[in-house]
């Protein structure tokens, strides 16, 4: 063997080149190889005078696939061997450079030029007479879908007088069927078999002919009829090509019926069979069909591998099919045993919530349900999106369950979310009971029950208003291992005011004072409402001044009650002025709240970046 300049520079004088064989000298004379410029080969004269010729390509450079793809890859290769039925096999790596120059001939035979031809290699096949390696080159070119190379190599092999086996002939028939026509391929096959004794058409031959049918179902069924007339039974390769014809014609019902036909004929479908239907559905953007076949595939224990799930997930994301994405994600997690589940669920959820248009609310809810089943802890912002999605879908009990999980993980619920959630639960009293049942079940499981979740149940009772449910929940707090706080008493106080049980409200206030529970802005708001509804406006203004003296910002509801009271009074000199002063104070409070909210959002954003 010989070395180029790079190899010689690396190895120096450690390797002594051997003289070339007669085949190598003939290849050198025909310009198929280029030796180093400093070498002289026996019987070849000065190589400096040799005409310029094609340099052999370095190993592996043309076989390395691109790392970035514009579209998601297919689940199964469309050019898989007809008889093997294997899919998702890793790309075969090129072997080491052969040491004998005779082995270079099939490598040249499998390397097409820019125009798809194999110039020089066909002559080398004839010169070398290495039929076995030429046959390997034909089969490799067929596997890679380079049918022009198959045709040229087969014709050169035939011209050299070398015999070809049935597999090589089937490869040639397939190349003619794909590049020209099925009719011409049948004629070529008949002529070739007439010259070969003991050879006839096989199921693999008809699989090669079916490869050229494309989307012509009539031609495919006609070939299938001829095969049956000859007494040949369809094998897995034939059924695979038949399925490919049906999917190319967008007849997915016939493709699925082929699965039953296979079983009736004693041929069991494999994962590759289902891959072909799914790939055909993805080519025609039929996500629903792909999802249906995937579910059937998994039910029949033809489980896709991890690589197939990842590729199908990319296609379902491209086609915006939520159910297919979740099915791929569930299958991937089943294979991995829960490893890396949080990253994949978080990726899909973040991608959905950050869409410029309206996110798919059912998809968000399904991703959250999957995260619940897998025990995946979602980010605080993702949980906020999940809560809003569930509430917009009127799934308020699920939203309460999600809020319970967020609180258990140390999260916080904004006042807006608490208000919306309690309002949604209050629309149906049975929803309030279901929410409390969630707290009881969590306590039975030994989990920590957040007091804020219990306060949400009491606040929902206040929205109904249902005095019995509210105070019954309050009485059950010790069983949950909880003690009431200021928010619990505020929710109970709101229930009394809304139910117009003013005496019960005053009794509750006295109990708060006896237990040393202080007042916050919400407590003062309920006290103002209590005085206004009891016909004691002067007491309401006294409470308002107490709130201001306590350096608490009066809530909006307090301002609304006081302003409406002044506007409803009989015309008096100071009624409008008092209402104007309260309105100005309300506007100042609103601006202050807005500034505090922006500051809190800025701090939260900075913390998230960190």
N, C-alpha and C positions, 0 to 999 in steps of 0.2 A: 504494500500500500504506500501511498504518498501523503505528504503533508503540505498545506499551503504555508504562506509566509508567517501567518500568525502562530500556527503550530510549531514551525521551525524556530521562531523566536523564543517560544516558551520552552521547548524541549532541547534545543541546541543539538549537540552531537550525541545525545543519549540514545537516539533511535537511528538505526541504519536502514534506509529504505531498500526494499527488495525489488528486483527487476519485475517488470510487468509481464503478464501472460500475453499470449497471442491475441486473445479477445481485447485486452486493454490497448494493445498497439493498434488494432483495427479501429477501436473507438477513438483513439487519439488521432489517427489519420482522417477519420470522418468528421473531426471537430466536435465530438460529444463531450470531451473533457479538456481541461487546461492544466497542465502540470506547472510547477514553479519555474520561473524564468531562468534559474541558475542551473537546472538539472539537465543531464543528458541521459536518455534512456537507451538501452541496447537496441540497435537496429532502427532507431527512429531518426538519427541525425540530430542536427541542432534544433532545439525547440524554439530558439529565438526566431527562426524563420517560419514557424508554424503560423497558419492563418488565425485571426481572432475567432473565438468560438464562445459558446455559452458556458458559464461557470456553474458548477453544481450548487444548488442552494444549501445553506447551512441547515442542520437538523433542527426541527422544531419551530423555526421562525414563522413558517406559514401555518402551522397547526395550532398556534396559541390563539384562543378566542379573545374577542374584545371584552374588556371588563365591564364596560358600560353599554347598556342596550337601550334603544329608544322606546321599545315596547316590551312588555313582560314576555318572557320566554314561554314556549308551549310546555304543557305538562308532559307530553310524550313526543319524541321525535317523529316527524312526518315521513322520514326516509328510513325507517327501521327495517331490518331484514325481513323478507316476507315469511320465512318459515320459522324464525326463532321467536318472534313476538315479544322480544324484550324491549323495555322502554326504560328511560331514565338511567341508562347505563352511562358511566363516566366516559368521557372521550378517551379513546385509545391513544396512548402516547407513542410517538415514533420510536422505534428501536434505535440502539446505538448505530453509528455509522459502520457499514460493513467493511471488513478488512479486504475482501476480495472484490475486484472491480466488476466481476460478473454480477455481483449483488446490486450494483448501482443501476442496472438496467431496469428492474421493476420500479425503483424509486423514480427514475426518469419517466417511466411509463405512467406513473400516478401523479406526476406534476404537470398540470396543464399550463399552457402559455396564456398570454393575455386574451387571445381569441378563443380559448377553450380547446385548442388543438394539442396534439402530442408529437410535434415534429421532432424527428431524430430518434424518438424512443421506439417507434414502430420499426425503423430500420435496425435498431439495436436488438429488438426481439428476433428479427429474422437472422441477423448475424450471429447472435449468441446461441440461439436454439434452446434457451432455458425456459421450457414450457411451463414448468411448475411455478417459477417465480413470476412469469408473465400472467399466469392464471390468478395468482395472488394479487397482482396489480389490478386485474379486471374486477375481482371481487371487492377489493378495497375502494376502487372508483365507484362501483355500484353502491356500496354502503354510504359513500359521501355524496351520492346523487350527481356525479359527474358523468353523465351518460355519453357525452361526445367522446370522452376518453375511453369508455367501455367499447364503443363501436370501433374506434381506430385500433385499439389494442387487439380486439378480437379478430378484426380483418387481417392485421399483421400476423397474428398467431396462426390463423388459417393459411395465409400465404406461405408461411415458413414450413408448413407441413406438420406442425405439432398437433397432437390430438388434444381435444378439450373434453372435459367431463360434463355431466349434466348441469352442475351448478353454474359453470361458465356459460354454457349455452342459454340457461335461463336468464342469466344476467344480460346477455346480448339481446334476447327476446324482449326483456323488460325495457332496455334502452331504446329499441326500435319502437315499441308500443308507446313510450312516453314522448319521444322526440318526433315521431312521424305519425303512425296510426296503428290501431289494433289490427286492422285487416292486413296491413303490410307485415306486421309482426307475426301473424299466423302463417302467412306465406313463407316467410323466412324460416320459421320454426319447422314447417312441413318439409321444406327443401333440405334443411340441415339434418333432420332426422332420417330422411331418405338415404343420405350418404353414410349413416352410422348404423350399423347392425346392432340389434339388441337394445336400442334406445327408443323410448317412446315418451309421449307426454305424461307428465305426472301432475299431482296437485300443485306442486311448486311452480310448474310451467303455467298453469292457469292463474295462479296468484300473480305471476309476472305479467300476464296479459291483462288481468284486472287492474293492474297498476296504471295502465294507460287509458282506462275508461273515463277518468276524471269524474264528472257529474252525470254521465250518461248511464242512467239506470237500465235502460233497455239493452244496451250492449253488454252490461255486466250480467243481467239475468240470462241473456242469450248464451254467454260463455258458460254460465253455471249449468244451463241445460245441456250443452255439448259435453261438459265434464261428466254429467250423470249418464248420458248416453254411452260414453266410453267405459262406464262402470267404475269411475273413480269417486272416492268419497272425499268430501271437502275436509280439509284439515284446518288447523288454527290460522295458518297464513292466509288461506282463501277467505275465511270468515272475516279476518281483519281487513283485507282489501275491500270486501263487500261492504263492510261497515263504513269504510272511508268513502266509498262511492255514494252511499246513502246520505252521509253527513254533508258531502260536497254538494249534493242536490237539495239540501235543506229538508230532507225527509227523515226527521229524527224519530218519528213513530216506527218507520220501517227498520231504522237502525236498532231501536230497542227490541223490536220483534225478532231481530236476528239473534239476540241473546237466547230467547226461548228455542229458536230453531237449532242453535248450537247444542243446547242440552238434549234436545230430542235426537240429534244425530250422534250423541255420545261424546261431544267435545265440550269440555267445561270452559266457560269464559274466564279469562285472567284479568288482572288489573290493567294490562295493556289494552284489552278489549274495551273496557270502560274509559280508559284514557283517550282512545280514538274518538269516542262519541263526545266526550267533554271538550276535546280540542276542536272538533268540528263545530260545536256550539259556540265556543269562544271566537272562532274565526268569523262567524256570522253574528256575533254580538247577541247571542241568545243565552243570557245569563240564567233565565228561569229553567231552561232545559238542562244546562250544566248543573244547576243546583239539584234538580230532580234526579239526574243520573248519579250525582255524587252521593245523595242520600241512599239511593238504592244500592250503590256500590258498597257503602259502609254497612248497610243492613245485611248484605250477603257476605260480609267478612272478606271483601277484597279491599283491604285497608291501604290507602295511599301512603307513601313514605313522606318524610319531612320535606324533602325537596319539592315533591308534587304539591303538598299543601301550601307551601310558600308561593309557588307559581300561580296556583289557582286563586290564592288570596289576592295577589296582584291584579289578576283579571277581574275578580269580583269588585275590587276597589275601583278599577278603571270603569266598569259598567255600573257602579253605584248600586250594587245589589247587597242590601244589608244582611239578609238571611244567609246568603252564601259566604259572606265574610265571617259571620259568627260561626257557621258550621266548620269552615276551615280552621278557625281559631280554636274551636273546641277539639277538633281532631288533632291539631298540632299539640295542644296541651295534653291530650291523652297519650300521645307518643312520648312526650318529654317528661311526663309524670309531674307536671306543675312547675318545672324549672322554666325560668324566664317568662312566666305568664304575665307578671305585672308589667313588664316592658311592652309586650305586644298589645295587651288590653289598653294600657295608657296611651300607646301610639295611636291606635284606632280612635279612642275617645277624644284625644287632643285634636286629631285631624278633623273629626266631625264637628267639634265645638268651635274650631277656629275657621270654619268655612265662611266665606263672605256672604253667601246667601243663607237662608233659613236652614239650620241644621235639621237632620232627620230625627225627629223626636223618638219614634219607635226604635231606631237604631241605638240612640243614646241609652234608652231604657234597657234594651237588651244587653248592651255592653255592661251596664251596671249590674244587671242580674247575673251575668257571667262572672263578673268580679266578685260578687257575693258568694257564688258557689265555690269559687276557687280561693276565697279568703284573701283576695288582693286588696291592699290598702291604696286608695286613690288619693290624688293630691287635693288640697283644699279647694282650689279653683275648679277642678274637675267635679268635685262633689257639689259645688254650687250650681254648675251647669246641669248636673243630674237632677238636683232638686227642682229647678225651674222646669226641666223637661217633664218630669213626673207630674208636677202640679198642672202643667198645661194639658197633659193627657188625662186629667181628672183621676189620676191614680194617687189619691191623697194618702191612703194607708201605706202604699209603697214609699211615698215621699216621707212619711213619718218614720218608716223603717230606715230609710237612708239617712235621715237626720239623726236618728238614734245611733247609727253606726258612726256618723261623723263626730258626734259628741263623745262617744266612747273612745275615739282615737285622739281626743284632745282638741278637736276643732271647735269653732264658734259659729253660731247662727246669727246672722244679722237681724235687727229688728224687723226689717221688711220681710225676710223669709219667714220669721216666726208669725207675723201677722197674716201673711198669705196662707201659711200652712194651717193655722188655727181656723181661719175662715173657711178653708176648703173642707176640713174635717167637720165643721159645724153644719155643713149642708145636709148631712145625713147622720142622725144620732148613732146609727149602727157603726159608722166609721169611727166615732169617738170610742165606742166599746171595743172595736178591733184594735185601736191604738193602745188602749189600756191593757188589752190582752197581750200585746207585744211586750209591754213592760213586765207583766207577770211571767211570761215564758222566759224572758231574759233573766229574771231573778231566780227561776227554778233551775236554769242551766248554770247558775253560779256566777253569772256575769254581773258587772257593775252597772247599776241603773242610774243614769245621770238625772239629777234633780231638775235640770232644765227640760228634759223630755217629759217628766211628770207635770211640770208647770204648763207645758204646751197642751196637755190633755185637759187640765183645769181651765185654761184660757179658752179652749174649744167649747167647753161646757158653758162658759160665759157668753160666747157668741150665739148660742142657741136661742135664748138663755135657758139653762136647765139647772136649777138650784140643787136638786137631789143628786144628779151625777157629779156636780162640782164638789159638794161637801162629802160625798161618798168617796171620791178619789182622794180628797184631803185626809179622810179618816184611814185610808189604806196605806198612806205613806210610811208609817212605821214598819209595816210588813215588808216593804221594799227596802228597808234599811235606810230611809231618808227622813230628814227633818225639814219642816217648811222654812222658807226664807222670805225676804221681803217681796219677791216676785210671786211667790205662792199666795201670800195675803193680798197682793194687788189683784191677782186673777179672781180670788174669791170676792173681793170688794167689788170688782167690776160685775161679777155675776149678780150680786145683791142689787146694785144700782140698776142694771138692765132689767132685772126681774121686778123692780120697783119695791123691793123689800128693804125699806129705809131703816126700819128698826134693827133688822139683822145686820145691816151695814154699820150702824152705830155700835152695836154689840161687838162686831168684829174689830172695829177701831179701838174700843176699850180693851179688848183682849190683846191687841198688838201693843198697846201702851203698857199693859201689865207685864207682858213678856219682854219688854225692852226692845221691841222691834222698831227701828227708826222709820222715818218717812223719806221717800225720794220724790222726784218730780211726778212720777206716775201716781203715787199715792195722793199728792196734792190735787192732781187733775180729777181723780175720782171723788175726792172730798168736795171740790167745786161743783161737780155734776150732782152730787148728793144734795147740796144746799140749793142749787137751782131747781132741781126736780121737786124738792120739798117746799118750794115757795119762800126760800130764805136768801134772797140775793145779797143782803148785807153780809151774811156769814160767808158767802162765796168770795166777796172782795177781801174779807179778813184773811181767808185762806190764801188768796193770791198774794197779799202783802207778806204773809208768813213764808211763802215760797221764795219771794224775792229777798227777804231778810236772811233766809238760809243759803243765799248765793246759789240758788238752783235756777236753771233756765226753764221757765214755764213751758209746758208742751203746747202743741198747736190746739189740742182740744180745749184747753183752758181758755186760750184767747178767743176761740170760736164761741164758747159759752158766754163769756163776758161781753164781747162785742154784740152778739145777738140780743143779749138782755138790754143793752143801752139802745139799740136800734128799735126795739119793740116797745120801749117806754113811750108814754105820752109826751108830746112835744114840750120840752122844758129847755130853759136857756143853756144848761150845761150838758144835755144828753149827747148832742152831736160832737161837742168838744171832747167829752170823755171817750166816745167811740173812736174819734180821730187819734187821741193819745194812745189808746190801746192798740189801734192798728199800726201806728208807728213803732210801738214796742214790739209788736208781733213781727214786723218786717226786720227790725234789728236782730231779733232772735233767729229769724230764718237765715239772715246773712251770716250770723255767727255759727249756726249749725252747718252751713255750707262750707265755711272756712275750715271748721274742724273735720268735716268729712273729707275734704280735699287733702288736708294734712295727713289724715289717717291712711288714705289711699296711697299717698306718696311714700309714707313709711312702709306700708305693706309691699309696694312695688320694689323699694330698695332692698327690703329683706328677702324678697323672692329672687332678686338678681344675685344676692350674696349666696 
